[in-house]
Amino acid sequence: MTRTLIALTFAASALALGACGSTMEQRAATGAVAGAVVAGPVGAAVGGAAGAAVSRTQGED
């Protein structure tokens, strides 16, 4: 149970960090690095996608 809560906390942090940066590439890279730290290669893919999605929703190219 404790490990699950810790993992969820880190996952939420990774998604939040996906919004850091001023361009789509920076946001995707930040999200990918944070995701890789939390969950390895799968986390990198999810974090990168989250960073790219944030840029798309904010209307930046």
N, C-alpha and C positions, 0 to 999 in steps of 0.2 A: 504494500500500500504506500509506504513512504517513497519507494523508488518511483512509483507511478506519479505521485505528486511532484517529485523533483523533476522528472522527465517532462511533465506538462508545463511546469514553470519555465524550464529551459526552452521548450518549444514555443511558448508564448513570447519569450524574449527574442527568439530567432525571427519570428514573424514581425515583431515590432521593429527590429533592426533592419528589416527589409525596406523600411521607409526612409532610411538614412541615405543621404546623397542628393545631388542636384540633377543628375541625369539618369536615364533608364539603366544604363550600363553600371553606374555606380550603385544604384539601388539593388540591382540583380546580383552584383558581386558581393555586396555587404550581406544580403540575405543568404547567398550561397555559402559564404564563409561561416556565418553564424549557424546555419543548418548543418554544415559539416562537423562543426565542433559538437553539436548536440547529438546528431544521429548518423554521422558518417555520410556515405555517398547518397543515400536516400534523402537525408536531411539537406544536403547541398542542392539537390534537384528541387525539393519543395521550397527551400529558402530563396533560391534563384527565381523560381516561378512567382513567389509571393512579391519579391522586389519588382519584378517586371509588371505584375498585375497592379501594384500600387501606382506605378508610373502611368499605366494605361488609364486608370480611373481618375488620375489627376490631370489627364489631358496632355501629358508631355510625351514627346517622341524620343 
